Amino acid sequence: MKLNQMGSKNISISEDAYLRLSELKLKNESFTELIYRLTNKSNVLDLRGIMSEDEGKSIEKNIRESRKMSKERVDRITDELNRNVS
């Protein structure tokens, strides 16, 4: 994982905490990367290049169509419920 350099902060931790983190750290992993991994924070730039532009556009189209169908279904159910209440 390559992280954007956004500055840094120094923190003080106990020797025991440092040793525990060191044991969890993967080879070639920075402590920043370890902390992101342990806190489930990822960098969106890590996703760069995992699919082609065409694949991305296809996924976007499918999402739009799915959202449209969901909205239509919610509208039908709402109309049905309103008719039954009246």
N, CA and C atoms as an extended XYZ file, in Angstrom:
258
Properties=species:S:1:pos:R:3:atomname:S:1:resname:S:1:resid:I:1 pbc="F F F"
N         0.853       -1.174        0.000 N   MET     1
C         0.000        0.000        0.000 CA  MET     1
C         0.891        1.227        0.000 C   MET     1
N         0.664        2.123       -0.922 N   LYS     2
C         1.411        3.360       -0.947 CA  LYS     2
C         0.501        4.467       -0.449 C   LYS     2
N         0.952        5.193        0.567 N   LEU     3
C         0.135        6.224        1.182 CA  LEU     3
C         0.565        7.600        0.712 C   LEU     3
N        -0.402        8.498        0.603 N   ASN     4
C        -0.077        9.881        0.310 CA  ASN     4
C         0.583       10.490        1.530 C   ASN     4
N         1.608       11.255        1.309 N   GLN     5
C         2.271       11.920        2.415 CA  GLN     5
C         1.476       13.165        2.779 C   GLN     5
N         0.816       13.132        3.911 N   MET     6
C        -0.010       14.244        4.348 CA  MET     6
C         0.568       14.854        5.620 C   MET     6
N         1.845       14.715        5.843 N   GLY     7
C         2.426       15.160        7.089 CA  GLY     7
C         2.489       13.999        8.049 C   GLY     7
N         3.022       14.250        9.213 N   SER     8
C         3.131       13.164       10.177 CA  SER     8
C         2.960       13.705       11.582 C   SER     8
N         2.685       12.809       12.490 N   LYS     9
C         2.547       13.110       13.911 CA  LYS     9
C         3.367       12.100       14.674 C   LYS     9
N         3.989       12.546       15.728 N   ASN    10
C         4.694       11.636       16.625 CA  ASN    10
C         3.772       11.297       17.777 C   ASN    10
N         3.730       10.026       18.138 N   ILE    11
C         2.931        9.612       19.288 CA  ILE    11
C         3.823        8.821       20.232 C   ILE    11
N         3.500        8.887       21.495 N   SER    12
C         4.234        8.115       22.490 CA  SER    12
C         3.403        6.908       22.878 C   SER    12
N         4.025        5.735       22.817 N   ILE    13
C         3.359        4.513       23.258 CA  ILE    13
C         4.328        3.755       24.155 C   ILE    13
N         3.782        2.896       24.955 N   SER    14
C         4.634        2.117       25.848 CA  SER    14
C         5.457        1.123       25.045 C   SER    14
N         6.529        0.646       25.660 N   GLU    15
C         7.372       -0.361       25.016 CA  GLU    15
C         6.551       -1.602       24.696 C   GLU    15
N         5.656       -1.990       25.621 N   ASP    16
C         4.814       -3.170       25.404 CA  ASP    16
C         3.899       -2.977       24.192 C   ASP    16
N         3.291       -1.785       24.084 N   ALA    17
C         2.418       -1.508       22.941 CA  ALA    17
C         3.220       -1.547       21.641 C   ALA    17
N         4.431       -0.998       21.659 N   TYR    18
C         5.294       -1.027       20.478 CA  TYR    18
C         5.613       -2.460       20.078 C   TYR    18
N         5.946       -3.290       21.060 N   LEU    19
C         6.267       -4.690       20.761 CA  LEU    19
C         5.061       -5.420       20.190 C   LEU    19
N         3.882       -5.148       20.739 N   ARG    20
C         2.666       -5.788       20.224 CA  ARG    20
C         2.408       -5.385       18.776 C   ARG    20
N         2.556       -4.082       18.488 N   LEU    21
C         2.372       -3.623       17.110 CA  LEU    21
C         3.425       -4.233       16.187 C   LEU    21
N         4.661       -4.287       16.662 N   SER    22
C         5.741       -4.858       15.855 CA  SER    22
C         5.454       -6.303       15.485 C   SER    22
N         4.853       -7.052       16.407 N   GLU    23
C         4.537       -8.455       16.140 CA  GLU    23
C         3.448       -8.595       15.076 C   GLU    23
N         2.566       -7.596       14.979 N   LEU    24
C         1.471       -7.635       14.011 CA  LEU    24
C         1.884       -7.105       12.641 C   LEU    24
N         2.947       -6.339       12.607 N   LYS    25
C         3.398       -5.686       11.381 CA  LYS    25
C         3.916       -6.707       10.383 C   LYS    25
N         3.463       -6.571        9.128 N   LEU    26
C         3.919       -7.445        8.054 CA  LEU    26
C         5.265       -6.967        7.529 C   LEU    26
N         5.983       -7.875        6.884 N   LYS    27
C         7.261       -7.509        6.278 CA  LYS    27
C         7.025       -6.386        5.268 C   LYS    27
N         7.865       -5.397        5.284 N   ASN    28
C         7.783       -4.231        4.380 CA  ASN    28
C         6.558       -3.355        4.623 C   ASN    28
N         5.883       -3.520        5.746 N   GLU    29
C         4.720       -2.695        6.067 CA  GLU    29
C         5.160       -1.614        7.046 C   GLU    29
N         4.760       -0.383        6.797 N   SER    30
C         5.068        0.700        7.728 CA  SER    30
C         4.087        0.640        8.900 C   SER    30
N         4.434        1.334        9.980 N   PHE    31
C         3.509        1.376       11.109 CA  PHE    31
C         2.221        2.105       10.730 C   PHE    31
N         2.315        3.098        9.859 N   THR    32
C         1.104        3.777        9.382 CA  THR    32
C         0.204        2.803        8.648 C   THR    32
N         0.794        2.006        7.750 N   GLU    33
C         0.014        1.008        7.015 CA  GLU    33
C        -0.587       -0.018        7.968 C   GLU    33
N         0.177       -0.421        8.974 N   LEU    34
C        -0.324       -1.361        9.979 CA  LEU    34
C        -1.536       -0.788       10.692 C   LEU    34
N        -1.438        0.459       11.101 N   ILE    35
C        -2.555        1.092       11.820 CA  ILE    35
C        -3.779        1.188       10.922 C   ILE    35
N        -3.580        1.564        9.651 N   TYR    36
C        -4.708        1.586        8.712 CA  TYR    36
C        -5.320        0.195        8.574 C   TYR    36
N        -4.480       -0.812        8.455 N   ARG    37
C        -4.988       -2.182        8.300 CA  ARG    37
C        -5.766       -2.610        9.532 C   ARG    37
N        -5.232       -2.311       10.708 N   LEU    38
C        -5.893       -2.735       11.946 CA  LEU    38
C        -7.179       -1.971       12.213 C   LEU    38
N        -7.270       -0.765       11.705 N   THR    39
C        -8.477        0.035       11.915 CA  THR    39
C        -9.385        0.007       10.696 C   THR    39
N        -9.075       -0.884        9.750 N   ASN    40
C        -9.866       -1.054        8.529 CA  ASN    40
C        -9.988        0.219        7.718 C   ASN    40
N        -9.007        1.071        7.819 N   LYS    41
C        -8.989        2.262        6.983 CA  LYS    41
C        -8.122        1.971        5.787 C   LYS    41
N        -8.672        2.183        4.620 N   SER    42
C        -7.888        1.968        3.416 CA  SER    42
C        -7.861        3.252        2.621 C   SER    42
N        -6.945        3.310        1.738 N   ASN    43
C        -6.782        4.463        0.886 CA  ASN    43
C        -7.477        4.156       -0.442 C   ASN    43
N        -8.382        5.012       -0.850 N   VAL    44
C        -9.137        4.776       -2.085 CA  VAL    44
C        -8.200        4.639       -3.287 C   VAL    44
N        -7.034        5.239       -3.204 N   LEU    45
C        -6.090        5.133       -4.317 CA  LEU    45
C        -5.567        3.714       -4.484 C   LEU    45
N        -5.709        2.873       -3.450 N   ASP    46
C        -5.299        1.479       -3.567 CA  ASP    46
C        -6.149        0.728       -4.586 C   ASP    46
N        -7.328        1.247       -4.904 N   LEU    47
C        -8.231        0.585       -5.840 CA  LEU    47
C        -7.931        0.943       -7.287 C   LEU    47
N        -7.058        1.914       -7.474 N   ARG    48
C        -6.717        2.390       -8.813 CA  ARG    48
C        -6.206        1.241       -9.679 C   ARG    48
N        -6.803        1.096      -10.861 N   GLY    49
C        -6.325        0.120      -11.819 CA  GLY    49
C        -6.869       -1.283      -11.658 C   GLY    49
N        -7.822       -1.519      -10.755 N   ILE    50
C        -8.305       -2.890      -10.579 CA  ILE    50
C        -9.328       -3.278      -11.641 C   ILE    50
N        -9.845       -2.277      -12.371 N   MET    51
C       -10.763       -2.595      -13.465 CA  MET    51
C       -10.568       -1.576      -14.572 C   MET    51
N       -10.998       -1.958      -15.746 N   SER    52
C       -10.868       -1.056      -16.894 CA  SER    52
C       -11.940        0.030      -16.814 C   SER    52
N       -11.762        1.062      -17.616 N   GLU    53
C       -12.749        2.141      -17.662 CA  GLU    53
C       -14.099        1.608      -18.131 C   GLU    53
N       -14.090        0.701      -19.115 N   ASP    54
C       -15.344        0.112      -19.610 CA  ASP    54
C       -16.051       -0.681      -18.511 C   ASP    54
N       -15.271       -1.452      -17.736 N   GLU    55
C       -15.869       -2.206      -16.627 CA  GLU    55
C       -16.487       -1.257      -15.606 C   GLU    55
N       -15.793       -0.173      -15.310 N   GLY    56
C       -16.314        0.816      -14.367 CA  GLY    56
C       -17.605        1.440      -14.846 C   GLY    56
N       -17.639        1.793      -16.127 N   LYS    57
C       -18.858        2.385      -16.690 CA  LYS    57
C       -20.009        1.390      -16.667 C   LYS    57
N       -19.729        0.127      -16.933 N   SER    58
C       -20.761       -0.908      -16.893 CA  SER    58
C       -21.314       -1.053      -15.479 C   SER    58
N       -20.446       -1.047      -14.503 N   ILE    59
C       -20.886       -1.150      -13.102 CA  ILE    59
C       -21.734        0.058      -12.727 C   ILE    59
N       -21.291        1.264      -13.125 N   GLU    60
C       -22.074        2.470      -12.840 CA  GLU    60
C       -23.465        2.372      -13.455 C   GLU    60
N       -23.550        1.882      -14.696 N   LYS    61
C       -24.844        1.729      -15.380 CA  LYS    61
C       -25.729        0.750      -14.611 C   LYS    61
N       -25.160       -0.376      -14.195 N   ASN    62
C       -25.933       -1.364      -13.434 CA  ASN    62
C       -26.428       -0.794      -12.109 C   ASN    62
N       -25.609       -0.006      -11.458 N   ILE    63
C       -26.012        0.617      -10.191 CA  ILE    63
C       -27.169        1.581      -10.428 C   ILE    63
N       -27.053        2.426      -11.483 N   ARG    64
C       -28.143        3.367      -11.789 CA  ARG    64
C       -29.443        2.633      -12.076 C   ARG    64
N       -29.376        1.557      -12.882 N   GLU    65
C       -30.576        0.784      -13.216 CA  GLU    65
C       -31.165        0.122      -11.977 C   GLU    65
N       -30.318       -0.405      -11.122 N   SER    66
C       -30.780       -1.052       -9.897 CA  SER    66
C       -31.462       -0.046       -8.972 C   SER    66
N       -30.866        1.138       -8.853 N   ARG    67
C       -31.473        2.183       -8.016 CA  ARG    67
C       -32.825        2.609       -8.578 C   ARG    67
N       -32.915        2.710       -9.905 N   LYS    68
C       -34.188        3.092      -10.543 CA  LYS    68
C       -35.250        2.041      -10.254 C   LYS    68
N       -34.891        0.762      -10.416 N   MET    69
C       -35.862       -0.307      -10.151 CA  MET    69
C       -36.275       -0.320       -8.679 C   MET    69
N       -35.334       -0.067       -7.777 N   SER    70
C       -35.657       -0.029       -6.353 CA  SER    70
C       -36.620        1.106       -6.051 C   SER    70
N       -36.360        2.286       -6.643 N   LYS    71
C       -37.246        3.428       -6.418 CA  LYS    71
C       -38.644        3.124       -6.948 C   LYS    71
N       -38.716        2.524       -8.142 N   GLU    72
C       -40.018        2.176       -8.711 CA  GLU    72
C       -40.750        1.192       -7.804 C   GLU    72
N       -40.034        0.231       -7.260 N   ARG    73
C       -40.656       -0.758       -6.364 CA  ARG    73
C       -41.163       -0.079       -5.092 C   ARG    73
N       -40.359        0.798       -4.521 N   VAL    74
C       -40.783        1.526       -3.318 CA  VAL    74
C       -42.013        2.362       -3.630 C   VAL    74
N       -42.028        3.020       -4.774 N   ASP    75
C       -43.190        3.828       -5.159 CA  ASP    75
C       -44.442        2.967       -5.297 C   ASP    75
N       -44.310        1.773       -5.932 N   ARG    76
C       -45.469        0.868       -6.078 CA  ARG    76
C       -45.985        0.421       -4.710 C   ARG    76
N       -45.073        0.058       -3.829 N   ILE    77
C       -45.473       -0.406       -2.493 CA  ILE    77
C       -46.138        0.733       -1.722 C   ILE    77
N       -45.572        1.928       -1.828 N   THR    78
C       -46.149        3.091       -1.147 CA  THR    78
C       -47.548        3.366       -1.658 C   THR    78
N       -47.732        3.327       -2.977 N   ASP    79
C       -49.063        3.530       -3.561 CA  ASP    79
C       -50.043        2.475       -3.066 C   ASP    79
N       -49.598        1.230       -3.042 N   GLU    80
C       -50.460        0.131       -2.569 CA  GLU    80
C       -50.854        0.331       -1.106 C   GLU    80
N       -49.910        0.700       -0.298 N   LEU    81
C       -50.209        0.939        1.123 CA  LEU    81
C       -51.164        2.113        1.290 C   LEU    81
N       -50.961        3.159        0.520 N   ASN    82
C       -51.849        4.336        0.607 CA  ASN    82
C       -53.261        3.981        0.169 C   ASN    82
N       -53.404        3.128       -0.854 N   ARG    83
C       -54.734        2.709       -1.294 CA  ARG    83
C       -55.427        1.889       -0.207 C   ARG    83
N       -54.662        1.042        0.467 N   ASN    84
C       -55.239        0.196        1.501 CA  ASN    84
C       -55.636        0.979        2.752 C   ASN    84
N       -54.985        2.100        2.990 N   VAL    85
C       -55.303        2.929        4.153 CA  VAL    85
C       -56.566        3.735        3.895 C   VAL    85
N       -56.784        4.153        2.665 N   SER    86
C       -57.924        5.019        2.312 CA  SER    86
C       -59.221        4.299        2.370 C   SER    86
